[in-house]
């Protein structure tokens, strides 16, 4: 595998930074409902929850969509992948989460990098943009998964007394898992799609009718 250039690393760091305005801070991926239900209540349960989401939920499926879109041969195939990504959303809020962030990402990259993406689900958009810019697929996927986990840890810190040091320690322990998931999904083979993070999906559904909330999902 070729060594990423400084420009490639900096582009990915910019795209996946919390400062890149895709609105990731507004979404908890159902975590807010899990905290409200008491399923997630401390550092250990946060880490366990995120581990399952990465291994068996959106972490792995998003990595597959990212790789598939990176490998798409034309706009027709990319549109088909995006349609599958939309259909794979387990609830209305999950669809909103991926669509809204993807639309924001596409608008920014189309305007700044001239990528001509249109509107795509977030992992699909990132994979397509990475290909347009010649960014390495494996690194793109690893950094996406780390950013996904980091955003959910930040959400947990707003929902419970979870300190910054503890949060960063969790993220460090999840880093190896992010790498493994990225490496094992590089073929982008969508026939391997699956999701068994059922409690996470149920939490996302319950969040739709939660009376008091600070996150959109």
N, CA and C of each residue as an Amber inpcrd file, in Angstrom:
protein
   651
   0.8440000  -1.1900000   0.0000000   0.0000000   0.0000000   0.0000000
   0.8850000   1.2480000   0.0000000   0.5910000   2.2020000  -0.8810000
   1.3850000   3.4220000  -0.9670000   1.2170000   4.2580000   0.3010000
   2.2900000   4.9350000   0.6650000   2.2430000   5.8080000   1.8270000
   1.4350000   7.0580000   1.4910000   0.4480000   7.4090000   2.3100000
  -0.3500000   8.6040000   2.0280000   0.5250000   9.8560000   2.0320000
   0.2220000  10.7720000   1.1550000   0.9560000  12.0370000   1.1320000
   0.4290000  12.9680000   2.2130000   1.2020000  13.9980000   2.5060000
   0.7560000  14.9820000   3.4910000  -0.5640000  15.6220000   3.0560000
  -0.6890000  15.9020000   1.7610000  -1.9150000  16.5400000   1.2650000
  -3.1220000  15.6310000   1.4670000  -2.9520000  14.3270000   1.2280000
  -4.0540000  13.3820000   1.4160000  -4.4560000  13.2930000   2.8890000
  -3.4760000  13.2040000   3.7630000  -3.7530000  13.1440000   5.1960000
  -4.4800000  14.3870000   5.6680000  -4.0390000  15.5380000   5.1800000
  -4.6480000  16.7900000   5.6180000  -6.0690000  16.9340000   5.0750000
  -6.3110000  16.4420000   3.8690000  -7.6740000  16.4850000   3.3240000
  -8.6110000  15.6330000   4.1670000  -8.1910000  14.4150000   4.4980000
  -9.0250000  13.5480000   5.3260000  -9.2210000  14.1380000   6.7170000
  -8.1640000  14.7080000   7.2740000  -8.2830000  15.3360000   8.5900000
  -9.2820000  16.4870000   8.5440000  -9.2970000  17.2290000   7.4510000
 -10.2420000  18.3360000   7.3020000 -11.6640000  17.8100000   7.1560000
 -11.8650000  16.8280000   6.2690000 -13.2050000  16.3010000   6.0270000
 -13.8190000  15.6790000   7.2770000 -13.0030000  15.0110000   8.0870000
 -13.5170000  14.2540000   9.2190000 -13.3070000  14.9620000  10.5520000
 -12.9140000  16.2080000  10.4770000 -12.7810000  17.0140000  11.6860000
 -14.1580000  17.4300000  12.1990000 -14.3300000  17.5620000  13.5270000
 -15.5960000  18.0950000  14.0600000 -15.9050000  19.4970000  13.5360000
 -14.8660000  20.2000000  13.0580000 -15.0670000  21.5490000  12.5350000
 -15.6420000  21.5530000  11.1170000 -15.5930000  20.4150000  10.4200000
 -16.1610000  20.3570000   9.0720000 -17.6790000  20.3320000   9.2160000
 -18.3710000  21.3240000   8.6710000 -19.7810000  21.5440000   9.0400000
 -20.7840000  20.6090000   8.3710000 -20.7740000  19.3340000   8.8010000
 -21.8040000  18.4100000   8.3480000 -22.8840000  18.2240000   9.4130000
 -22.6830000  18.8480000  10.5830000 -23.6920000  18.7800000  11.6400000
 -23.6540000  17.5210000  12.4650000 -22.5110000  16.8010000  12.4810000
 -22.4270000  15.5270000  13.2070000 -22.7440000  15.6810000  14.6880000
 -22.4410000  16.8410000  15.2500000 -22.6670000  17.0830000  16.6790000
 -24.1420000  16.9880000  17.0690000 -25.0350000  17.0940000  16.1010000
 -26.4740000  17.1220000  16.3930000 -27.0870000  15.7290000  16.4820000
 -26.2940000  14.6770000  16.2280000 -26.8370000  13.3300000  16.1530000
 -26.1810000  12.4150000  17.1870000 -27.0090000  11.6110000  17.8800000
 -26.4620000  10.6730000  18.8610000 -26.6140000   9.2230000  18.4190000
 -27.1920000   8.9690000  17.2440000 -27.3240000   7.6090000  16.7080000
 -28.1000000   6.7060000  17.6790000 -29.1030000   7.3000000  18.3290000
 -29.9230000   6.5420000  19.2740000 -29.3530000   6.4800000  20.6790000
 -28.1310000   6.9860000  20.8730000 -27.4920000   6.9000000  22.1880000
 -28.2720000   7.6790000  23.2430000 -28.8620000   8.7950000  22.8560000
 -29.6290000   9.5840000  23.8310000 -30.7910000   8.7610000  24.3980000
 -31.4660000   8.0050000  23.5510000 -32.5630000   7.1620000  24.0300000
 -32.0360000   6.0340000  24.9120000 -30.8690000   5.4860000  24.5630000
 -30.2790000   4.4160000  25.3700000 -29.9250000   4.9190000  26.7660000
 -29.4340000   6.1520000  26.8450000 -29.1360000   6.7490000  28.1500000
 -30.4350000   6.9960000  28.9210000 -31.4440000   7.4800000  28.2280000
 -32.7310000   7.7430000  28.8680000 -33.3560000   6.4500000  29.3980000
 -33.1550000   5.3510000  28.6920000 -33.7030000   4.0620000  29.1050000
 -32.8490000   3.3730000  30.1720000 -31.6460000   3.8870000  30.3960000
 -30.7500000   3.2950000  31.3790000 -29.8790000   2.1850000  30.8300000
 -29.9530000   1.9150000  29.5300000 -29.1220000   0.8790000  28.9240000
 -27.6540000   1.2810000  28.8960000 -27.4100000   2.5750000  28.7980000
 -26.0520000   3.1210000  28.8390000 -26.0060000   4.1230000  29.9820000
 -25.1050000   3.8960000  30.9270000 -25.1300000   4.7250000  32.1330000
 -23.7550000   5.0730000  32.6810000 -22.6810000   4.4930000  32.1340000
 -21.3470000   4.7820000  32.6460000 -20.3160000   4.4750000  31.5620000
 -19.0570000   4.6360000  31.8950000 -17.9910000   4.4630000  30.9100000
 -17.9820000   3.0600000  30.3140000 -18.1520000   2.0450000  31.1530000
 -18.1180000   0.6620000  30.6600000 -19.2510000   0.3880000  29.6840000
 -20.4430000   0.8700000  29.9960000 -21.5780000   0.6120000  29.1000000
 -21.4920000   1.4440000  27.8240000 -20.8830000   2.6360000  27.9030000
 -20.6440000   3.4200000  26.6880000 -19.7160000   2.6530000  25.7510000
 -18.6240000   2.1450000  26.3060000 -17.6620000   1.4190000  25.4810000
 -18.2710000   0.1410000  24.8960000 -19.0390000  -0.5780000  25.7030000
 -19.6760000  -1.7910000  25.2060000 -20.6780000  -1.4800000  24.0940000
 -21.4370000  -0.4090000  24.2920000 -22.4350000   0.0050000  23.2970000
 -21.7510000   0.3550000  21.9770000 -20.6970000   1.1570000  22.0430000
 -19.9990000   1.5790000  20.8310000 -19.3030000   0.4000000  20.1550000
 -18.7790000  -0.5120000  20.9360000 -18.1520000  -1.7020000  20.3730000
 -19.1530000  -2.4880000  19.5330000 -20.3520000  -2.6750000  20.0600000
 -21.3770000  -3.4100000  19.3220000 -21.8410000  -2.6480000  18.0800000
 -21.9880000  -1.3340000  18.2060000 -22.4050000  -0.5300000  17.0450000
 -21.3570000  -0.6160000  15.9380000 -20.0830000  -0.5790000  16.3120000
 -19.0210000  -0.6890000  15.3140000 -18.9800000  -2.0780000  14.6930000
 -19.0180000  -3.1030000  15.5220000 -18.8690000  -4.4810000  15.0380000
 -20.0930000  -5.0090000  14.3080000 -21.2750000  -4.6930000  14.8310000
 -22.4900000  -5.3500000  14.3550000 -23.5360000  -4.3920000  13.7920000
 -23.2790000  -3.0980000  13.8330000 -24.2570000  -2.1250000  13.3830000
 -23.7320000  -1.2210000  12.2800000 -23.9610000   0.0740000  12.4450000
 -23.6380000   1.0360000  11.3930000 -22.1510000   1.1430000  11.1110000
 -21.3000000   0.8230000  12.0860000 -19.8670000   0.8980000  11.8260000
 -19.4690000   0.0280000  10.6450000 -19.8040000  -1.2340000  10.7270000
 -19.4170000  -2.1570000   9.6650000 -20.1840000  -1.8920000   8.3710000
 -21.4770000  -1.6280000   8.4720000 -22.2520000  -1.4080000   7.2450000
 -21.8210000  -0.1160000   6.5480000 -21.5440000   0.9330000   7.3120000
 -21.0700000   2.1750000   6.7040000 -19.7310000   1.9700000   6.0010000
 -18.8530000   1.1760000   6.6220000 -17.5600000   0.9020000   6.0000000
 -17.7400000   0.1770000   4.6720000 -18.7100000  -0.7430000   4.5990000
 -18.9970000  -1.4300000   3.3420000 -19.5340000  -0.4640000   2.2910000
 -20.4540000   0.4220000   2.6960000 -20.9900000   1.3960000   1.7430000
 -19.8910000   2.3470000   1.2590000 -19.0160000   2.7460000   2.1610000
 -17.9160000   3.6410000   1.7890000 -17.0250000   2.9670000   0.7520000
 -16.6440000   1.7240000   1.0130000 -15.7650000   1.0100000   0.0850000
 -16.4530000   0.7400000  -1.2520000 -17.7300000   0.3880000  -1.1910000
 -18.4650000   0.1170000  -2.4330000 -18.5530000   1.3680000  -3.2980000
 -18.8330000   2.5060000  -2.6850000 -18.9380000   3.7470000  -3.4590000
 -17.5740000   4.1670000  -4.0020000 -16.5240000   3.8980000  -3.2480000
 -15.1620000   4.2030000  -3.7110000 -14.8560000   3.3990000  -4.9750000
 -15.3530000   2.1850000  -5.0380000 -15.0650000   1.2870000  -6.1550000
 -16.0920000   1.3690000  -7.2850000 -17.1240000   2.1880000  -7.1290000
 -18.1700000   2.2890000  -8.1600000 -17.5680000   2.7300000  -9.4950000
 -17.9910000   2.0720000 -10.5590000 -17.3900000   2.3390000 -11.8690000
 -18.0400000   3.5080000 -12.5950000 -19.2840000   3.8500000 -12.2010000
 -19.9480000   4.9650000 -12.8740000 -21.0620000   5.5100000 -11.9790000
 -21.7150000   6.5720000 -12.4660000 -22.7510000   7.2350000 -11.6830000
 -23.9550000   6.3410000 -11.4410000 -24.2440000   5.4330000 -12.3740000
 -25.3850000   4.5280000 -12.2170000 -25.1300000   3.5720000 -11.0510000
 -23.9380000   3.0080000 -10.9940000 -23.6090000   2.0970000  -9.8940000
 -23.5970000   2.8450000  -8.5640000 -23.0810000   4.0620000  -8.5750000
 -23.0590000   4.8630000  -7.3540000 -24.4770000   5.1460000  -6.8670000
 -25.3810000   5.4610000  -7.7800000 -26.7750000   5.7120000  -7.4080000
 -27.4240000   4.4580000  -6.8330000 -27.0980000   3.2950000  -7.3890000
 -27.6340000   2.0360000  -6.8600000 -27.1360000   1.7750000  -5.4400000
 -25.8600000   2.0360000  -5.2010000 -25.2820000   1.8590000  -3.8600000
 -25.9630000   2.8060000  -2.8820000 -26.1910000   4.0280000  -3.3190000
 -26.8420000   5.0050000  -2.4450000 -28.2710000   4.5640000  -2.1110000
 -28.9650000   3.9890000  -3.0830000 -30.3280000   3.5020000  -2.8430000
 -30.3270000   2.3780000  -1.8160000 -29.3500000   1.4930000  -1.8830000
 -29.2440000   0.4160000  -0.8920000 -28.9440000   0.9960000   0.4840000
 -28.0670000   1.9940000   0.5380000 -27.7350000   2.6350000   1.8170000
 -28.9620000   3.2690000   2.4490000 -29.7980000   3.9000000   1.6520000
 -31.0380000   4.4820000   2.1640000 -31.9810000   3.3930000   2.6690000
 -32.0990000   2.3220000   1.9030000 -33.0100000   1.2390000   2.2860000
 -32.5310000   0.5200000   3.5430000 -31.2210000   0.5460000   3.7950000
 -30.6610000  -0.1900000   4.9170000 -30.8400000   0.5420000   6.2460000
 -31.2500000   1.8100000   6.2070000 -31.4900000   2.5650000   7.4460000
 -32.6110000   1.9010000   8.2290000 -32.3720000   1.6590000   9.5160000
 -33.3290000   0.8880000  10.3210000 -34.5050000   1.7100000  10.8300000
 -34.4300000   3.0220000  10.7250000 -35.5130000   3.8690000  11.2190000
 -35.4750000   5.2130000  10.4950000 -36.5310000   5.9960000  10.6810000
 -36.6080000   7.3060000  10.0290000 -35.4660000   8.2120000  10.4750000
 -35.1330000   8.1570000  11.7720000 -34.0650000   9.0390000  12.2660000
 -32.6950000   8.6030000  11.7490000 -32.4910000   7.3030000  11.5920000
 -31.2280000   6.8360000  11.0190000 -31.0870000   7.3240000   9.5720000
 -32.1810000   7.3050000   8.8440000 -32.1550000   7.8010000   7.4710000
 -31.8540000   9.2930000   7.4560000 -32.4910000  10.0370000   8.3440000
 -32.2370000  11.4740000   8.4520000 -30.7700000  11.7450000   8.7640000
 -30.2350000  11.0040000   9.7090000 -28.8560000  11.1930000  10.1560000
 -27.8720000  11.0650000   9.0020000 -28.0150000  10.0070000   8.2400000
 -27.0890000   9.7620000   7.1420000 -27.3500000  10.6940000   5.9620000
 -28.6310000  10.9600000   5.6920000 -28.9690000  11.8250000   4.5540000
 -28.5350000  13.2690000   4.8060000 -28.8430000  13.8040000   5.9720000
 -28.5420000  15.2100000   6.2480000 -27.0330000  15.4630000   6.2710000
 -26.2860000  14.5640000   6.9080000 -24.8380000  14.7390000   6.9340000
 -24.2430000  14.5520000   5.5430000 -24.7800000  13.5930000   4.8020000
 -24.2990000  13.3810000   3.4450000 -24.5760000  14.5690000   2.5410000
 -25.7720000  15.1460000   2.6610000 -26.1100000  16.3040000   1.8370000
 -25.1910000  17.4770000   2.1420000 -24.9180000  17.6930000   3.4280000
 -24.0170000  18.7850000   3.8140000 -22.6040000  18.5240000   3.3010000
 -22.1450000  17.2830000   3.4290000 -20.8050000  16.9360000   2.9540000
 -20.6920000  17.1390000   1.4480000 -21.6920000  16.6780000   0.7040000
 -21.6760000  16.8290000  -0.7540000 -21.6610000  18.3010000  -1.1660000
 -22.4670000  19.1120000  -0.5010000 -22.5210000  20.5380000  -0.8450000
 -21.1620000  21.2000000  -0.6480000 -20.5050000  20.8600000   0.4450000
 -19.1970000  21.4530000   0.7380000 -18.1260000  20.9760000  -0.2320000
 -18.0560000  19.6630000  -0.4410000 -16.9950000  19.1480000  -1.3130000
 -17.2450000  19.5260000  -2.7740000 -18.5080000  19.5770000  -3.1860000
 -18.7910000  20.0160000  -4.5530000 -18.3640000  21.4650000  -4.7550000
 -18.5650000  22.2820000  -3.7410000 -18.2320000  23.6980000  -3.8590000
 -16.7530000  23.9900000  -3.7410000 -16.0420000  23.2130000  -2.9130000
 -14.6280000  23.5000000  -2.6460000 -13.7010000  22.6270000  -3.4910000
 -14.0170000  21.3410000  -3.6100000 -13.1490000  20.4040000  -4.3400000
 -13.6840000  20.0770000  -5.7380000 -14.8420000  20.6070000  -6.0950000
 -15.4210000  20.3930000  -7.4270000 -15.6230000  18.9030000  -7.7170000
 -16.2480000  18.2080000  -6.7500000 -16.3990000  16.7540000  -6.8550000
 -17.6570000  16.3070000  -7.6110000 -18.6630000  17.1690000  -7.7450000
 -19.8870000  16.8420000  -8.4920000 -20.5930000  15.5950000  -7.9440000
 -20.7830000  15.5430000  -6.6440000 -21.4080000  14.3820000  -6.0090000
 -22.9270000  14.4250000  -6.0500000 -23.4990000  15.6020000  -6.0230000
 -24.9590000  15.7190000  -5.9340000 -25.3910000  15.5910000  -4.4920000
 -26.2590000  14.6300000  -4.1890000 -26.6900000  14.3620000  -2.8160000
 -26.6400000  12.8580000  -2.5740000 -25.8530000  12.4560000  -1.5950000
 -25.6650000  11.0390000  -1.2890000 -25.6830000  10.8270000   0.2180000
 -25.9610000   9.5910000   0.6370000 -25.8350000   9.2430000   2.0440000
 -24.3790000   9.4470000   2.4790000 -24.1900000   9.7480000   3.7620000
 -22.8750000  10.1830000   4.2230000 -21.7320000   9.2280000   3.8740000
 -21.7760000   7.9320000   4.2180000 -20.6340000   7.0750000   3.8870000
 -20.4430000   6.9040000   2.3800000 -21.5400000   6.9240000   1.6460000
 -21.4520000   6.8330000   0.1930000 -20.7740000   8.0840000  -0.3700000
 -21.1600000   9.2360000   0.1430000 -20.5620000  10.4930000  -0.2980000
 -19.0650000  10.5270000  -0.0040000 -18.6910000  10.0880000   1.1900000
 -17.2790000  10.1190000   1.5640000 -16.4600000   9.1890000   0.6800000
 -16.9690000   7.9960000   0.4100000 -16.2470000   7.0790000  -0.4540000
 -16.0750000   7.6220000  -1.8580000 -17.1440000   8.2030000  -2.3900000
 -17.0730000   8.7650000  -3.7430000 -16.1160000   9.9510000  -3.7980000
 -16.1610000  10.8030000  -2.7910000 -15.2730000  11.9630000  -2.7570000
 -13.8140000  11.5340000  -2.6110000 -13.5770000  10.5160000  -1.7850000
 -12.2110000  10.0210000  -1.6060000 -11.6450000   9.4960000  -2.9150000
 -12.4750000   8.8160000  -3.6880000 -12.0100000   8.3290000  -4.9920000
 -11.7110000   9.4990000  -5.9200000 -12.6000000  10.4870000  -5.9330000
 -12.3840000  11.6610000  -6.7900000 -11.0570000  12.3450000  -6.4950000
 -10.7020000  12.3870000  -5.2060000  -9.4810000  13.0740000  -4.7910000
  -8.2690000  12.1470000  -4.7140000  -8.4550000  10.8900000  -5.0740000
  -7.3430000   9.9510000  -5.0600000  -6.8260000   9.6310000  -3.6730000
  -7.7170000   9.6440000  -2.6820000  -7.3160000   9.3680000  -1.3080000
  -7.3250000   7.8560000  -1.0640000  -6.4450000   7.3530000  -0.2190000
  -6.3870000   5.9050000   0.0160000  -7.6350000   5.3910000   0.7170000
  -8.2050000   4.3140000   0.1880000  -9.4620000   3.7830000   0.7050000
  -9.3360000   3.3260000   2.1520000  -8.3290000   2.5410000   2.4560000
  -8.1990000   1.9920000   3.8120000  -8.1040000   3.0980000   4.8510000
  -7.2870000   4.0810000   4.5940000  -7.1260000   5.1800000   5.5460000
  -8.4200000   5.9810000   5.6620000  -9.1020000   6.2030000   4.5510000
 -10.3730000   6.9280000   4.5820000 -11.3760000   6.2140000   5.4720000
 -11.4770000   4.9000000   5.3160000 -12.4270000   4.1220000   6.1030000
 -12.0490000   4.1300000   7.5820000 -10.7800000   3.9550000   7.8890000
 -10.3340000   3.9490000   9.2870000 -10.6230000   5.2840000   9.9600000
 -10.3330000   6.3610000   9.2610000 -10.5510000   7.6840000   9.8510000
 -12.0350000   8.0070000   9.9750000 -12.8340000   7.5120000   9.0250000
 -14.2850000   7.6970000   9.1280000 -14.8280000   7.0020000  10.3680000
 -14.4180000   5.7550000  10.5810000 -14.9090000   4.9980000  11.7290000
 -14.4600000   5.6280000  13.0380000 -13.2300000   6.1190000  13.0710000
 -12.7630000   6.7750000  14.2880000 -13.5600000   8.0550000  14.5480000
 -13.8400000   8.8200000  13.4900000 -14.6280000  10.0360000  13.6530000
 -16.0440000   9.7240000  14.1090000 -16.6170000   8.6470000  13.5960000
 -17.9520000   8.2010000  14.0020000 -17.9720000   7.8710000  15.4920000
 -16.9910000   7.0830000  15.9380000 -16.9050000   6.7280000  17.3550000
 -16.6440000   7.9560000  18.2190000 -15.7820000   8.8270000  17.7490000
 -15.4550000  10.0370000  18.5070000 -16.6750000  10.9210000  18.7060000
 -17.5010000  11.0310000  17.6630000 -18.7060000  11.8500000  17.7750000
 -19.6860000  11.2740000  18.7910000 -19.8060000   9.9410000  18.8370000
 -20.7260000   9.3250000  19.7940000 -20.1930000   9.4210000  21.2200000
 -18.8840000   9.3790000  21.3780000 -18.3050000   9.5920000  22.7050000
 -18.5800000  11.0200000  23.1640000 -18.4410000  11.9750000  22.2580000
 -18.7520000  13.3630000  22.5980000 -20.2190000  13.5180000  22.9810000
 -21.0960000  12.7890000  22.2840000 -22.5200000  12.8230000  22.6350000
 -22.7330000  12.2660000  24.0310000 -22.0780000  11.1540000  24.3380000
 -22.2010000  10.5560000  25.6720000 -21.7380000  11.5090000  26.7580000
 -20.7150000  12.2970000  26.4670000 -20.2010000  13.2450000  27.4530000
 -21.1850000  14.3680000  27.7360000 -22.0680000  14.6290000  26.7780000
 -23.1140000  15.6340000  27.0180000 -24.3200000  15.0380000  27.7270000
 -24.4050000  13.7160000  27.7500000 -25.5760000  13.0480000  28.3160000
 -25.3530000  12.4910000  29.7150000 -24.0920000  12.3600000  30.1260000
 -23.7920000  11.7560000  31.4220000 -22.4490000  12.2800000  31.9250000
 -22.1380000  12.0610000  33.1870000 -20.8340000  12.4940000  33.6940000
 -19.7150000  11.5780000  33.2060000 -19.2520000  11.8170000  32.0040000
 -18.1740000  11.0380000  31.3960000 -17.0520000  12.0170000  31.0760000
 -15.9490000  11.9130000  31.7870000 -14.8740000  12.8870000  31.6610000
 -14.1230000  12.8090000  30.3320000 -13.4030000  13.8790000  30.0190000
 -12.6440000  13.9440000  28.7710000 -11.5700000  12.8670000  28.7060000
 -10.8600000  12.6560000  29.8050000  -9.8030000  11.6500000  29.8160000
 -10.3670000  10.2570000  29.5990000 -11.4570000   9.9480000  30.2780000
 -12.1050000   8.6480000  30.1140000 -12.5880000   8.4780000  28.6740000
 -13.1750000   9.5260000  28.1150000 -13.6640000   9.4600000  26.7430000
 -12.5500000   9.1900000  25.7480000 -11.4160000   9.8640000  25.9240000
 -10.2960000   9.6580000  25.0160000  -9.6810000   8.2690000  25.1850000
  -9.7190000   7.7560000  26.4080000  -9.2200000   6.3970000  26.6370000
 -10.0890000   5.3740000  25.9150000 -11.4080000   5.5890000  25.9380000
 -12.3130000   4.7040000  25.2020000 -12.0040000   4.7550000  23.7120000
 -11.8270000   5.9600000  23.1820000 -11.5480000   6.1150000  21.7540000
 -10.2390000   5.4230000  21.3760000  -9.2440000   5.5290000  22.2230000
  -7.9720000   4.8610000  21.9460000  -8.1470000   3.3500000  21.8930000
  -8.9330000   2.8050000  22.7960000  -9.1480000   1.3550000  22.7960000
  -9.9650000   0.9060000  21.5880000 -10.8110000   1.7850000  21.0680000
 -11.6240000   1.4380000  19.9020000 -10.8660000   1.5830000  18.5860000
  -9.7100000   2.2300000  18.6330000  -8.9660000   2.5140000  17.4010000
  -8.6030000   1.2390000  16.6510000  -8.1260000   0.2270000  17.3730000
  -7.7690000  -1.0250000  16.7160000  -8.9540000  -1.6900000  16.0570000
 -10.1190000  -1.5880000  16.7150000 -11.3470000  -2.1690000  16.1460000
 -11.7220000  -1.4380000  14.8520000 -11.5770000  -0.1280000  14.8470000
 -11.8560000   0.6460000  13.6300000 -10.9650000   0.1810000  12.4840000
  -9.6890000  -0.0640000  12.7740000  -8.7610000  -0.5160000  11.7370000
  -9.1490000  -1.8780000  11.1960000  -9.5080000  -2.7960000  12.0810000
  -9.8790000  -4.1470000  11.6510000 -11.1370000  -4.1170000  10.7840000
 -12.1280000  -3.3650000  11.2060000 -13.3750000  -3.2790000  10.4290000
 -13.0940000  -2.6960000   9.0470000 -12.2820000  -1.6410000   9.0000000
 -11.9530000  -1.0300000   7.7120000 -11.2360000  -2.0170000   6.8010000
 -10.2520000  -2.7260000   7.3460000  -9.4630000  -3.6590000   6.5320000
 -10.3000000  -4.8160000   6.0170000 -11.2880000  -5.2510000   6.7830000
 -12.0750000  -6.4270000   6.3820000 -13.2810000  -6.0720000   5.5160000
 -13.4690000  -4.7990000   5.2300000 -14.5920000  -4.3810000   4.3740000
 -14.1140000  -3.6730000   3.1120000 -12.8290000  -3.7530000   2.8080000
 -12.2690000  -2.9950000   1.6940000 -12.8050000  -3.4330000   0.3380000
 -13.3240000  -4.6600000   0.2480000 -13.8580000  -5.0980000  -1.0500000
 -15.1960000  -4.4440000  -1.3660000 -15.8400000  -3.8490000  -0.3490000
 -17.1180000  -3.1760000  -0.5910000 -18.1990000  -4.1130000  -1.0840000
 -18.1210000  -5.3820000  -0.7030000 -19.0750000  -6.3840000  -1.1770000
 -20.3840000  -6.2770000  -0.3850000 -21.3990000  -5.6970000  -1.0200000
 -22.6470000  -5.4170000  -0.3100000 -23.4840000  -6.6640000  -0.0430000
 -23.1190000  -7.7900000  -0.6310000 -23.8190000  -9.0210000  -0.2640000
 -23.4570000  -9.4450000   1.1600000 -22.4260000  -8.8280000   1.7220000
 -22.0080000  -9.1220000   3.0950000 -22.6790000  -8.2090000   4.1250000
 -23.5870000  -7.3620000   3.6760000 -24.2900000  -6.4620000   4.5930000
 -25.0940000  -7.2460000   5.6270000 -24.9860000  -6.8180000   6.8620000
 -25.8140000  -7.3920000   7.9240000 -25.8380000  -6.3990000   9.0710000
 -26.8100000  -6.5520000   9.9520000 -26.8610000  -5.7040000  11.1430000
 -27.5800000  -6.4600000  12.2420000 -26.8820000  -6.6350000  13.3670000
 -27.4960000  -7.3150000  14.5130000 -27.3650000  -6.4760000  15.7760000
 -27.2000000  -5.1740000  15.6090000 -27.1650000  -4.2750000  16.7630000
 -28.5920000  -3.8400000  17.0870000 -29.3870000  -4.8180000  17.5120000
 -30.8280000  -4.5980000  17.6260000 -31.1910000  -3.5470000  18.6810000
 -30.5140000  -3.5500000  19.8180000 -30.8290000  -2.5620000  20.8530000
 -30.5390000  -1.1440000  20.3690000 -29.4900000  -0.9940000  19.5840000
 -29.1780000   0.3200000  19.0230000 -30.2820000   0.7770000  18.0660000
 -30.7640000  -0.1430000  17.2300000 -31.8520000   0.2000000  16.3040000
 -33.1330000   0.5480000  17.0610000 -33.4430000  -0.2310000  18.0980000
 -34.6460000   0.0390000  18.8900000 -34.5360000   1.3900000  19.5950000
 -33.3400000   1.6930000  20.1110000 -33.1330000   2.9860000  20.7720000
 -33.3640000   4.1330000  19.7940000 -32.8930000   3.9660000  18.5540000
 -33.1030000   5.0040000  17.5450000 -34.5950000   5.1950000  17.2630000
 -35.3480000   4.1040000  17.2460000 -36.7970000   4.1950000  17.0160000
 -37.4940000   4.8700000  18.1970000 -37.0960000   4.5130000  19.4020000
 -37.7050000   5.1150000  20.5920000 -37.4040000   6.6030000  20.6720000
 -36.2510000   6.9930000  20.1750000 -35.8770000   8.4080000  20.2300000
 -36.8250000   9.2760000  19.4200000 -37.4590000   8.6930000  18.4060000
 -38.3610000   9.4650000  17.5480000 -39.5160000  10.0740000  18.3400000
 -39.9140000   9.4170000  19.4330000 -41.0430000   9.9110000  20.2370000
 -40.6150000  10.3230000  21.6480000 -39.3170000  10.4190000  21.8690000
 -38.8290000  10.8330000  23.1850000 -39.2210000  12.2830000  23.4440000
 -39.7990000  12.5660000  24.5890000 -40.3710000  13.8950000  24.8260000
 -39.3090000  14.9580000  25.1020000 -38.2570000  14.6080000  25.8140000
 -37.1960000  15.5650000  26.1230000 -35.9010000  15.0890000  25.5160000
 -35.3060000  15.8940000  24.6390000 -34.0800000  15.4610000  23.9770000
 -33.2830000  16.6560000  23.5080000 -31.9700000  16.4430000  23.3530000
 -31.0890000  17.5130000  22.8720000 -30.4900000  17.1800000  21.5110000
 -30.6030000  15.9230000  21.0630000 -30.0740000  15.5050000  19.7800000
 -31.2130000  15.2410000  18.7890000 -30.9040000  15.3480000  17.5050000
 -31.8990000  15.0990000  16.4730000 -32.2030000  13.6140000  16.3420000
 -31.2380000  12.7650000  16.6960000 -31.4460000  11.3040000  16.5930000
 -30.8610000  10.6360000  17.8210000
